[in-house]
């Protein structure tokens, strides 16, 4: 008998692994397209859907609400039914939800479909890392994850370019039987969903995770899967990979017992009880304080990194319009927001008129995409730089520098009357997401092995709640209390910087697992 890790080594490293790495990166990028892509739609769909600022807040947050609602469910099903068994149907369902949302003009139906888009896309993104890792031996696992992260990072940087190519086209046509004028922003929603469909088609051709199959006792099928991987990697006949049996590990026995227990729990209450039993230790001594700190930090950071980001293209577009009309004008971001609000109010008073006022933008200014791309580059370079220096100077100085620095920028936005400087401060403010991987790494160091994954999952769930809260709170306050919006964001980040000092053992310079790109997307959409 051979150990499972040795059996994976025998399959070699080749085409199958590269395909899986690229697929994983694309699936992770799809989550970003589905959740953050809507931020490019809101400014140009404002008049078509008759959106108020509060409506925009709801649409900004609803996909994150779907992710929150389903995260535990998909994790539980992936552990009991299989990785592929969750990834495949959720990708198809996410595509259908997003595609259908592009054909509706009813606001609440649009909201419901965007919720289901987040609900289903969470299934694939929460499971794909386990699926990827279980096809790689210990030696190559980190390299595979880093490879997927690179693909994901490229996808992030492509988002502004895709939005620019699609949204700024000049065409429309009327679909009579559903009474919808189909415009480029609707096509953009389909384009954002298309990778889900293509990835689902690819997953159809791939097998279930061999480690999952083996841990649940099907050794024969496990060997068949490994032989298929070997054939694709080497081009040799699968029979050339001769494995008679695989050595059963203690973990495998525990997994079989767990599966039998879960399968016997037909009662829904017992299933939820089982899920709670895996979570409860985090909220009891001696872990309660650590959990509260980690969850508070993630919540506070995500309020800005996601909540404020969802308004980034919209506000940048307003700023670009103002700068174009007033090249030498002096105005803060909030001044421009108030001007835009009064113009939109004028449009609503005259919406029965045949004259369309210029406030109804159907394309985004090129500078909006340029600054969005700059933000993505800051993230890519920032993670690479943090990955290089974190072990030499420790996590605490970086955390405090990023959080307090970004918080100061948020406060400065309120008092800056130079429009372009306000935009740059906004870009730096959103870079606070760089700190989330550091909080993840610190969280991993705080817990024993059997609680680490759940601790990160729970803290990121609070982060997603922060995304929902942030997007909606901006929607409520932006039009009437814009200054308060940025001040709250800045103060919360500075408070998080101070709270960082209370993370146990944060001053230790341990080897950290901070990746050079948003490997778990936690920096933007909070998936693990």
C-alpha positions as CSV (number, residue, x, y, z in Angstrom):
1,X,0.0,0.0,0.0
2,X,1.1,3.6,-0.7
3,X,0.2,6.7,1.2
4,X,-2.3,9.0,-0.5
5,X,0.2,11.8,-0.8
6,X,2.6,9.4,-2.6
7,X,-0.2,8.2,-4.9
8,X,-0.8,11.8,-5.9
9,X,2.9,12.2,-6.6
10,X,2.8,9.2,-8.9
11,X,0.2,10.9,-11.1
12,X,3.0,13.4,-12.1
13,X,2.4,17.2,-12.6
14,X,1.1,18.2,-16.0
15,X,-1.9,19.2,-18.1
16,X,-4.5,18.2,-15.6
17,X,-2.9,20.3,-12.8
18,X,-2.5,23.3,-15.1
19,X,-6.2,23.1,-16.2
20,X,-7.4,22.8,-12.6
21,X,-5.3,25.8,-11.5
22,X,-6.6,28.0,-14.3
23,X,-10.2,26.8,-13.7
24,X,-9.8,27.6,-10.0
25,X,-8.5,31.1,-10.7
26,X,-11.4,31.8,-13.1
27,X,-14.0,30.6,-10.7
28,X,-12.6,32.8,-8.0
29,X,-12.5,35.8,-10.4
30,X,-16.1,35.0,-11.3
31,X,-17.1,35.6,-7.7
32,X,-15.6,39.0,-7.9
33,X,-17.4,39.7,-11.3
34,X,-20.7,38.7,-9.8
35,X,-20.4,40.6,-6.5
36,X,-18.5,43.7,-7.4
37,X,-19.3,44.0,-11.1
38,X,-22.7,45.4,-10.2
39,X,-20.9,48.6,-9.0
40,X,-20.2,49.4,-12.7
41,X,-23.9,48.9,-13.6
42,X,-25.5,51.1,-11.0
43,X,-24.4,54.5,-12.5
44,X,-25.6,53.7,-16.0
45,X,-28.8,51.8,-15.0
46,X,-29.9,54.5,-12.6
47,X,-32.6,55.9,-14.9
48,X,-33.6,52.6,-16.6
49,X,-34.4,51.1,-13.2
50,X,-35.4,54.4,-11.6
51,X,-32.9,53.8,-8.7
52,X,-32.7,55.9,-5.6
53,X,-29.5,56.0,-3.6
54,X,-31.1,53.6,-1.1
55,X,-31.9,51.3,-4.0
56,X,-28.3,51.3,-5.1
57,X,-27.3,50.4,-1.5
58,X,-29.6,47.4,-1.6
59,X,-28.3,46.2,-4.9
60,X,-24.7,46.7,-3.8
61,X,-25.2,44.5,-0.8
62,X,-27.6,41.9,-1.9
63,X,-25.1,39.5,-3.5
64,X,-23.1,39.5,-0.3
65,X,-26.3,38.7,1.6
66,X,-26.7,35.7,-0.6
67,X,-23.1,34.6,0.2
68,X,-23.7,35.0,3.9
69,X,-27.0,33.0,3.8
70,X,-25.4,30.0,2.0
71,X,-21.8,29.7,3.2
72,X,-22.4,27.2,6.0
73,X,-24.8,25.2,3.8
74,X,-22.3,24.7,1.0
75,X,-19.5,23.9,3.3
76,X,-21.6,21.3,5.0
77,X,-22.8,19.8,1.7
78,X,-19.2,19.8,0.3
79,X,-18.0,17.8,3.3
80,X,-20.8,15.3,3.1
81,X,-21.8,15.0,-0.6
82,X,-18.6,15.9,-2.4
83,X,-16.7,18.9,-3.8
84,X,-17.7,18.5,-7.4
85,X,-21.3,17.7,-6.4
86,X,-21.5,21.2,-5.0
87,X,-19.4,23.1,-7.5
88,X,-21.1,21.9,-10.6
89,X,-24.8,22.7,-9.9
90,X,-24.0,26.0,-8.1
91,X,-22.1,27.3,-11.1
92,X,-25.0,26.5,-13.5
93,X,-27.5,28.1,-11.0
94,X,-25.4,31.2,-10.5
95,X,-25.2,31.7,-14.3
96,X,-28.9,31.3,-14.7
97,X,-29.7,33.7,-11.9
98,X,-27.4,36.4,-13.3
99,X,-28.5,35.9,-16.9
100,X,-32.1,36.2,-15.9
101,X,-31.5,39.4,-13.9
102,X,-30.3,41.1,-17.1
103,X,-33.7,40.7,-18.6
104,X,-35.8,42.3,-15.9
105,X,-36.8,45.9,-15.2
106,X,-38.7,45.2,-12.0
107,X,-36.5,46.4,-9.1
108,X,-37.4,43.7,-6.5
109,X,-37.2,40.9,-9.0
110,X,-33.8,42.2,-9.9
111,X,-32.8,42.2,-6.2
112,X,-34.1,38.7,-5.8
113,X,-32.1,37.3,-8.7
114,X,-28.9,39.1,-7.6
115,X,-29.4,37.5,-4.2
116,X,-29.6,34.1,-5.7
117,X,-26.6,34.8,-7.8
118,X,-24.6,35.4,-4.6
119,X,-26.3,32.5,-2.9
120,X,-25.2,30.0,-5.6
121,X,-21.8,31.5,-6.5
122,X,-20.8,31.1,-2.9
123,X,-21.0,27.3,-3.3
124,X,-18.3,27.0,-6.0
125,X,-16.0,29.6,-4.5
126,X,-16.2,28.2,-1.0
127,X,-15.4,24.7,-2.2
128,X,-13.0,25.2,-5.1
129,X,-9.8,25.6,-3.0
130,X,-10.5,22.3,-1.3
131,X,-11.1,20.7,-4.7
132,X,-7.8,22.1,-6.0
133,X,-5.7,21.2,-3.0
134,X,-6.9,17.6,-2.9
135,X,-5.6,16.9,-6.4
136,X,-2.1,18.0,-5.3
137,X,0.5,16.5,-3.0
138,X,1.9,18.5,-0.1
139,X,4.9,19.6,-2.1
140,X,2.9,21.2,-4.9
141,X,-0.2,22.3,-3.0
142,X,1.0,25.8,-2.2
143,X,2.3,26.3,-5.7
144,X,-1.0,25.3,-7.1
145,X,-2.9,27.7,-4.8
146,X,-0.5,30.5,-5.7
147,X,-0.9,29.8,-9.4
148,X,-4.7,30.0,-9.0
149,X,-4.2,33.3,-7.1
150,X,-2.2,34.7,-10.1
151,X,-5.0,33.8,-12.5
152,X,-7.5,35.4,-10.0
153,X,-5.4,38.5,-9.8
154,X,-5.4,38.9,-13.6
155,X,-9.2,38.4,-13.6
156,X,-9.5,41.3,-11.0
157,X,-7.4,43.6,-13.2
158,X,-9.5,42.7,-16.2
159,X,-12.8,43.7,-14.5
160,X,-12.5,47.4,-15.3
161,X,-11.4,46.6,-18.9
162,X,-14.4,44.3,-19.4
163,X,-16.7,46.9,-18.1
164,X,-15.2,49.6,-20.3
165,X,-15.5,47.4,-23.4
166,X,-19.1,46.4,-22.9
167,X,-20.8,49.2,-21.0
168,X,-19.6,52.1,-23.2
169,X,-21.0,50.7,-26.4
170,X,-23.8,52.7,-28.1
171,X,-26.7,50.5,-29.0
172,X,-30.0,49.2,-27.7
173,X,-33.0,47.1,-28.9
174,X,-36.5,46.5,-27.6
175,X,-37.6,43.0,-26.5
176,X,-41.3,43.2,-26.8
177,X,-42.5,40.0,-25.1
178,X,-40.8,41.0,-21.8
179,X,-41.1,44.8,-22.3
180,X,-37.4,45.5,-21.8
181,X,-35.0,47.7,-23.7
182,X,-31.8,45.7,-23.8
183,X,-28.7,47.9,-23.4
184,X,-25.0,47.3,-22.9
185,X,-25.2,47.3,-19.1
186,X,-27.6,44.3,-19.4
187,X,-25.1,42.5,-21.7
188,X,-22.4,43.3,-19.1
189,X,-24.3,41.3,-16.5
190,X,-24.4,38.3,-18.9
191,X,-20.7,38.7,-19.6
192,X,-19.9,38.6,-15.9
193,X,-21.9,35.4,-15.5
194,X,-20.5,33.7,-18.6
195,X,-17.4,32.4,-16.9
196,X,-19.7,30.5,-14.4
197,X,-21.3,28.6,-17.3
198,X,-17.9,27.9,-19.1
199,X,-16.4,26.6,-15.8
200,X,-19.4,24.4,-15.2
201,X,-19.0,22.8,-18.6
202,X,-15.3,22.2,-17.8
203,X,-16.1,20.7,-14.4
204,X,-18.4,18.2,-16.2
205,X,-15.3,16.7,-17.7
206,X,-13.4,16.5,-14.4
207,X,-13.7,13.8,-11.7
208,X,-14.6,14.2,-8.0
209,X,-11.8,15.0,-5.6
210,X,-9.9,11.7,-5.1
211,X,-9.1,12.5,-1.5
212,X,-12.8,13.1,-0.7
213,X,-13.7,9.8,-2.4
214,X,-11.0,7.9,-0.5
215,X,-11.8,9.4,2.8
216,X,-15.3,8.2,2.4
217,X,-14.1,4.6,1.8
218,X,-14.3,4.1,-2.0
219,X,-10.7,3.0,-2.7
220,X,-11.4,1.4,-6.1
221,X,-13.0,4.7,-7.4
222,X,-10.1,6.7,-5.9
223,X,-7.5,4.7,-7.9
224,X,-9.6,5.1,-11.1
225,X,-9.6,8.9,-10.6
226,X,-5.8,8.9,-10.0
227,X,-5.3,6.9,-13.2
228,X,-7.4,9.4,-15.2
229,X,-5.2,12.2,-13.8
230,X,-2.1,10.3,-14.7
231,X,-3.3,9.6,-18.3
232,X,-4.0,13.3,-18.9
233,X,-0.7,14.4,-17.3
234,X,1.6,12.0,-19.1
235,X,-0.3,10.7,-22.2
236,X,0.4,7.2,-21.1
237,X,-2.2,4.5,-20.7
238,X,-3.9,4.7,-17.3
239,X,-3.0,1.1,-16.6
240,X,0.6,2.1,-16.4
241,X,-0.1,3.7,-13.0
242,X,-0.2,0.7,-10.9
243,X,-1.6,1.2,-7.4
244,X,-2.9,-1.9,-5.7
245,X,-4.1,-0.1,-2.5
246,X,-3.8,3.1,-0.6
247,X,-2.9,3.3,3.0
248,X,-5.8,4.4,5.1
249,X,-5.1,7.4,7.4
250,X,-6.6,8.1,10.8
251,X,-8.3,11.1,9.3
252,X,-10.0,8.9,6.7
253,X,-11.6,6.8,9.4
254,X,-12.8,9.9,11.2
255,X,-14.3,11.2,7.9
256,X,-16.1,8.0,7.3
257,X,-17.6,8.1,10.7
258,X,-18.6,11.7,10.2
259,X,-20.2,11.0,6.9
260,X,-22.2,8.0,8.3
261,X,-23.4,10.3,11.1
262,X,-24.4,13.1,8.8
263,X,-26.2,10.7,6.4
264,X,-28.1,9.2,9.3
265,X,-29.2,12.7,10.3
266,X,-32.3,13.0,8.1
267,X,-33.8,15.5,10.6
268,X,-33.0,19.1,9.5
269,X,-32.7,20.1,13.2
270,X,-30.0,17.5,13.7
271,X,-28.1,18.7,10.7
272,X,-28.1,22.3,11.9
273,X,-27.1,21.0,15.4
274,X,-24.1,19.3,13.8
275,X,-23.1,22.5,12.0
276,X,-23.4,24.4,15.3
277,X,-21.3,21.9,17.1
278,X,-18.4,22.7,14.8
279,X,-18.9,26.5,15.4
280,X,-19.7,26.8,19.1
281,X,-16.1,26.2,20.5
282,X,-15.1,29.5,18.9
283,X,-17.5,31.4,21.1
284,X,-16.4,29.7,24.4
285,X,-13.4,30.0,26.6
286,X,-10.5,30.2,25.9
287,X,-11.3,31.3,22.3
288,X,-14.1,33.9,22.8
289,X,-11.9,37.0,23.1
290,X,-9.8,36.0,20.1
291,X,-12.9,35.3,18.0
292,X,-14.5,38.6,19.0
293,X,-11.4,40.6,18.0
294,X,-11.0,38.8,14.7
295,X,-14.7,39.2,13.8
296,X,-14.7,42.9,14.8
297,X,-11.6,43.6,12.7
298,X,-13.0,41.9,9.6
299,X,-16.4,43.6,10.0
300,X,-14.8,47.1,10.4
301,X,-12.4,46.6,7.4
302,X,-15.0,45.1,5.1
303,X,-17.4,48.0,5.8
304,X,-15.0,50.2,3.9
305,X,-13.1,47.8,1.5
306,X,-16.4,46.5,0.1
307,X,-19.1,48.8,1.3
308,X,-17.4,52.0,0.0
309,X,-16.0,50.2,-3.0
310,X,-19.5,49.5,-4.3
311,X,-20.0,53.2,-4.7
312,X,-16.5,53.8,-6.2
313,X,-17.4,53.8,-10.0
314,X,-20.6,55.8,-9.3
315,X,-18.8,58.5,-7.4
316,X,-15.8,58.6,-9.8
317,X,-18.2,59.0,-12.7
318,X,-19.8,62.0,-10.9
319,X,-16.4,63.5,-10.2
320,X,-15.3,63.0,-13.9
321,X,-18.4,64.8,-15.1
322,X,-17.7,67.7,-12.6
323,X,-14.0,68.0,-13.6
324,X,-15.0,68.0,-17.3
325,X,-17.5,70.9,-16.8
326,X,-15.3,72.7,-14.2
327,X,-11.6,72.1,-15.1
328,X,-10.4,74.6,-12.5
329,X,-13.3,74.2,-10.0
330,X,-12.9,73.6,-6.3
331,X,-15.2,71.0,-4.7
332,X,-15.0,68.1,-2.4
333,X,-16.4,64.7,-3.3
334,X,-19.3,65.4,-1.1
335,X,-20.0,68.7,-2.8
336,X,-20.2,66.9,-6.1
337,X,-22.5,64.2,-4.6
338,X,-24.9,66.9,-3.4
339,X,-24.8,68.6,-6.8
340,X,-25.6,65.3,-8.5
341,X,-28.4,64.6,-6.1
342,X,-30.1,67.9,-6.9
343,X,-29.8,67.2,-10.7
344,X,-31.3,63.7,-10.3
345,X,-34.1,65.2,-8.3
346,X,-34.8,67.6,-11.2
347,X,-34.8,64.6,-13.6
348,X,-37.4,62.8,-11.4
349,X,-39.6,65.9,-11.5
350,X,-39.4,66.0,-15.3
351,X,-39.3,62.3,-16.1
352,X,-42.5,62.5,-18.1
353,X,-40.9,65.0,-20.4
354,X,-39.6,63.9,-23.8
355,X,-36.3,65.6,-23.0
356,X,-33.7,63.4,-21.3
357,X,-31.4,65.4,-19.0
358,X,-27.7,64.8,-19.2
359,X,-27.6,63.4,-15.6
360,X,-28.8,60.0,-17.0
361,X,-25.4,58.6,-18.0
362,X,-25.5,55.5,-20.1
363,X,-21.7,55.2,-20.2
364,X,-18.9,55.6,-17.7
365,X,-16.1,58.1,-18.1
366,X,-12.8,56.6,-19.1
367,X,-11.1,57.9,-15.9
368,X,-13.5,55.7,-13.8
369,X,-12.0,52.6,-15.4
370,X,-8.4,54.0,-15.1
371,X,-8.7,54.7,-11.4
372,X,-10.4,51.2,-10.9
373,X,-7.4,49.6,-12.6
374,X,-5.0,51.6,-10.5
375,X,-6.7,50.2,-7.4
376,X,-6.4,46.7,-8.7
377,X,-2.7,47.3,-9.3
378,X,-2.2,48.7,-5.8
379,X,-3.7,45.4,-4.5
380,X,-1.5,43.2,-6.6
381,X,1.7,45.1,-5.8
382,X,0.7,45.6,-2.1
383,X,0.1,41.9,-1.5
384,X,3.4,41.1,-3.2
385,X,5.3,43.7,-1.0
386,X,3.5,42.5,2.2
387,X,4.4,38.9,1.4
388,X,8.1,39.9,1.2
389,X,8.3,42.0,4.4
390,X,5.8,40.4,6.7
391,X,8.1,37.9,8.3
392,X,10.9,40.4,8.9
393,X,8.9,43.2,10.5
394,X,5.8,41.3,11.7
395,X,2.1,41.7,11.1
396,X,1.3,44.4,13.6
397,X,3.3,47.3,12.1
398,X,1.8,46.6,8.7
399,X,-1.7,46.3,10.0
400,X,-1.5,49.5,12.0
401,X,0.1,51.4,9.0
402,X,-2.5,50.3,6.5
403,X,-5.6,50.7,8.7
404,X,-4.6,54.0,10.3
405,X,-3.2,55.4,7.0
406,X,-6.4,54.5,5.1
407,X,-8.5,55.9,8.0
408,X,-6.7,59.2,7.8
409,X,-7.3,59.4,4.1
410,X,-11.0,58.9,4.7
411,X,-11.1,61.8,7.1
412,X,-9.0,63.9,4.7
413,X,-11.5,63.4,1.8
414,X,-14.1,65.4,3.8
415,X,-11.8,68.5,3.9
416,X,-10.2,68.2,0.4
417,X,-11.6,70.7,-2.1
418,X,-9.3,69.6,-4.9
419,X,-11.4,67.1,-6.9
420,X,-8.5,65.0,-8.3
421,X,-6.8,64.8,-4.9
422,X,-10.1,63.6,-3.4
423,X,-10.3,60.8,-6.0
424,X,-6.7,59.7,-5.2
425,X,-7.5,59.7,-1.4
426,X,-10.6,57.5,-2.2
427,X,-8.4,55.0,-4.1
428,X,-6.0,54.8,-1.1
429,X,-8.9,54.5,1.3
430,X,-10.1,51.4,-0.5
431,X,-6.6,49.8,-0.3
432,X,-7.5,49.0,3.4
433,X,-8.5,45.6,2.0
434,X,-4.7,44.8,2.0
435,X,-5.0,44.3,5.8
436,X,-7.6,41.5,5.6
437,X,-5.1,38.8,4.6
438,X,-3.0,39.9,7.5
439,X,-5.9,39.4,9.9
440,X,-6.5,36.0,8.3
441,X,-2.9,35.1,8.9
442,X,-3.1,36.3,12.5
443,X,-6.3,34.4,13.0
444,X,-4.7,31.1,11.8
445,X,-1.9,31.6,14.3
446,X,-4.4,32.0,17.2
447,X,-6.3,28.7,17.0
448,X,-5.5,24.9,17.1
449,X,-5.5,23.0,13.8
450,X,-9.0,21.6,14.3
451,X,-10.5,25.2,14.7
452,X,-8.4,27.2,12.3
453,X,-10.5,26.9,9.1
454,X,-13.8,27.5,11.0
455,X,-12.3,30.5,12.7
456,X,-11.3,32.1,9.4
457,X,-14.7,31.2,8.0
458,X,-16.6,32.8,10.8
459,X,-14.5,36.0,10.9
460,X,-14.9,36.4,7.1
461,X,-18.7,35.9,7.5
462,X,-18.6,38.9,9.8
463,X,-16.6,40.6,7.1
464,X,-19.4,39.9,4.6
465,X,-21.9,41.3,7.1
466,X,-19.7,44.4,7.1
467,X,-20.0,44.5,3.3
468,X,-23.8,44.4,3.5
469,X,-23.9,47.0,6.4
470,X,-21.4,49.3,4.6
471,X,-23.1,49.3,1.2
472,X,-26.4,50.1,2.8
473,X,-25.2,52.7,5.3
474,X,-23.5,54.5,2.4
475,X,-26.8,54.3,0.5
476,X,-28.7,55.8,3.4
477,X,-26.3,58.6,4.3
478,X,-24.5,59.5,1.1
479,X,-27.1,61.9,-0.3
480,X,-27.8,63.8,2.9
481,X,-24.8,63.2,5.2
482,X,-22.0,62.5,2.8
483,X,-19.3,63.9,5.2
484,X,-20.6,61.6,8.0
485,X,-20.2,58.6,5.6
486,X,-16.5,59.2,5.1
487,X,-15.9,60.2,8.7
488,X,-17.5,57.0,10.0
489,X,-15.4,55.0,7.6
490,X,-12.2,56.7,8.7
491,X,-12.9,56.5,12.4
492,X,-13.8,52.8,12.1
493,X,-10.5,52.0,10.3
494,X,-8.4,53.9,12.9
495,X,-10.3,52.1,15.6
496,X,-9.5,48.8,13.9
497,X,-5.8,49.8,13.8
498,X,-5.9,50.4,17.6
499,X,-7.7,47.1,18.2
500,X,-4.9,45.3,16.3
501,X,-2.7,45.9,19.3
502,X,-5.0,43.6,21.3
503,X,-4.6,40.5,19.0
504,X,-2.9,37.9,21.2
505,X,0.7,37.2,20.1
506,X,0.4,39.6,17.2
507,X,4.0,40.9,17.9
508,X,5.5,37.5,17.2
509,X,7.2,37.3,13.8
510,X,6.0,33.9,12.8
511,X,6.1,32.5,9.2
512,X,2.8,33.8,7.7
513,X,0.6,32.5,5.0
514,X,0.0,35.9,3.4
515,X,-0.3,35.4,-0.3
516,X,0.9,37.8,-3.0
517,X,-2.6,38.2,-4.4
518,X,-6.1,37.9,-3.0
519,X,-5.8,34.2,-2.8
520,X,-9.0,33.7,-0.9
521,X,-10.7,36.8,-2.3
522,X,-11.1,37.8,1.3
523,X,-9.7,41.2,0.5
524,X,-12.7,42.0,-1.7
525,X,-15.5,39.5,-1.4
526,X,-14.7,37.5,1.7
527,X,-14.6,34.0,0.5
528,X,-12.4,31.3,2.1
